[in-house]
Amino acid sequence: MNDHDLHRIEVGVETAYIDDQSDPDADRYVFAYTITISNAGSLPAKLMNRHWLITDANGKIQEVRGEGVVGEQPYLRPGEVFRYTSGTVLETPVGTMEGEYEMVGDDGESFMAPINRFSLAVPRVLH
């Protein structure tokens, strides 16, 4: 069994545009994202830190680093899932997010769980 089998965290993402908190006239576009973190490895692991790169359509990048997610450092046994919703504000109607979670396995090993780039976009309204 290799390390990848021990330490395997899968990250899924769903996004939503929050119309009632957004103000396009003021270049304020609010998005929610729901993250599902699954421990697909064979060892328990704890999420220690997060690192996000949030890029708007103008190429402006916000870098976010911090402990845990939504005030928690979830501990996931093999097969367990942790789900949370958070949000971000962009100055453009379209942008992307990507990043990684720093995890620590029960074997004391620190490893990264990548979060693939995903899009944030105001839905096109059909008239």
C-alpha positions as CSV (number, residue, x, y, z in Angstrom):
1,M,0.0,0.0,0.0
2,N,1.5,3.4,-0.9
3,D,1.1,6.7,0.8
4,H,-1.6,7.8,-1.6
5,D,-3.8,5.0,-0.4
6,L,-3.3,6.1,3.2
7,H,-3.8,9.8,2.6
8,R,-6.5,10.4,0.1
9,I,-8.9,13.3,0.5
10,E,-11.4,14.0,-2.2
11,V,-13.0,17.5,-2.4
12,G,-16.3,18.2,-4.2
13,V,-17.7,21.7,-4.8
14,E,-21.1,23.2,-5.6
15,T,-21.5,26.9,-6.1
16,A,-24.4,29.4,-6.0
17,Y,-24.8,33.1,-6.8
18,I,-26.5,35.0,-4.0
19,D,-28.6,37.6,-5.8
20,D,-30.1,39.4,-2.8
21,Q,-26.6,40.1,-1.3
22,S,-25.1,41.2,-4.5
23,D,-25.1,44.7,-6.0
24,P,-23.9,44.7,-9.6
25,D,-24.0,48.5,-9.8
26,A,-21.4,48.6,-7.1
27,D,-19.3,45.7,-8.6
28,R,-20.3,43.4,-5.8
29,Y,-21.1,39.8,-6.7
30,V,-21.6,37.4,-3.8
31,F,-21.2,33.7,-4.2
32,A,-21.7,30.7,-1.8
33,Y,-19.8,27.5,-2.2
34,T,-20.5,24.2,-0.6
35,I,-17.5,21.9,-0.1
36,T,-17.7,18.2,0.5
37,I,-14.5,16.7,1.9
38,S,-14.3,12.9,1.8
39,N,-11.7,10.7,3.4
40,A,-11.1,8.1,0.6
41,G,-7.8,7.0,2.3
42,S,-7.3,4.2,4.8
43,L,-6.1,6.5,7.7
44,P,-8.0,9.1,9.7
45,A,-6.9,12.7,9.0
46,K,-7.5,16.1,10.4
47,L,-7.9,19.3,8.3
48,M,-5.5,21.8,9.8
49,N,-5.3,24.8,7.4
50,R,-6.9,26.1,4.2
51,H,-5.3,28.0,1.4
52,W,-7.4,29.6,-1.4
53,L,-6.7,31.7,-4.5
54,I,-9.7,33.6,-5.6
55,T,-9.4,35.3,-9.0
56,D,-11.9,37.7,-10.6
57,A,-12.3,38.4,-14.3
58,N,-9.9,41.4,-14.0
59,G,-7.2,39.1,-12.9
60,K,-7.3,40.4,-9.3
61,I,-6.3,37.6,-6.9
62,Q,-7.3,37.3,-3.3
63,E,-5.2,34.9,-1.3
64,V,-6.8,33.4,1.8
65,R,-5.0,31.3,4.4
66,G,-6.3,30.2,7.7
67,E,-6.8,27.5,10.3
68,G,-9.5,25.0,9.5
69,V,-12.7,25.8,7.7
70,V,-15.7,27.6,9.1
71,G,-14.1,27.7,12.6
72,E,-13.6,23.9,12.7
73,Q,-10.8,21.5,12.1
74,P,-12.7,18.4,11.1
75,Y,-11.3,15.0,11.9
76,L,-12.3,12.4,9.2
77,R,-12.1,8.7,9.7
78,P,-11.9,6.6,6.5
79,G,-15.2,6.9,4.6
80,E,-16.3,10.0,6.6
81,V,-17.5,13.2,5.0
82,F,-17.5,16.8,6.2
83,R,-19.6,19.4,4.4
84,Y,-19.7,23.1,4.9
85,T,-20.8,26.2,3.1
86,S,-18.9,29.5,2.9
87,G,-18.9,32.5,0.6
88,T,-16.8,35.0,-1.2
89,V,-17.3,38.4,-2.8
90,L,-16.0,39.3,-6.3
91,E,-15.9,42.6,-8.1
92,T,-16.8,40.9,-11.4
93,P,-19.7,38.6,-12.4
94,V,-17.3,35.7,-13.2
95,G,-14.2,34.3,-11.3
96,T,-12.5,31.2,-10.2
97,M,-11.4,29.6,-6.9
98,E,-8.8,26.9,-6.3
99,G,-6.6,25.9,-3.4
100,E,-5.7,23.2,-1.0
101,Y,-6.3,21.9,2.5
102,E,-3.4,20.9,4.7
103,M,-4.2,17.7,6.4
104,V,-2.4,15.6,9.1
105,G,-2.9,11.9,9.1
106,D,-3.0,9.8,12.3
107,D,0.5,8.7,11.4
108,G,1.7,12.3,12.0
109,E,2.3,12.8,8.3
110,S,1.3,16.2,6.8
111,F,-0.1,16.2,3.3
112,M,-2.0,18.4,1.0
113,A,-5.5,17.8,-0.4
114,P,-5.8,19.8,-3.7
115,I,-9.0,21.7,-4.5
116,N,-9.3,21.8,-8.3
117,R,-10.1,25.2,-9.9
118,F,-13.9,25.8,-10.1
119,S,-15.9,28.7,-11.6
120,L,-18.0,31.3,-9.9
121,A,-20.4,32.9,-12.4
122,V,-23.6,34.9,-12.3
123,P,-26.2,32.8,-14.1
124,R,-27.3,34.2,-17.4
125,V,-30.9,35.4,-17.2
126,L,-32.9,34.5,-20.3
127,H,-35.4,37.2,-21.3
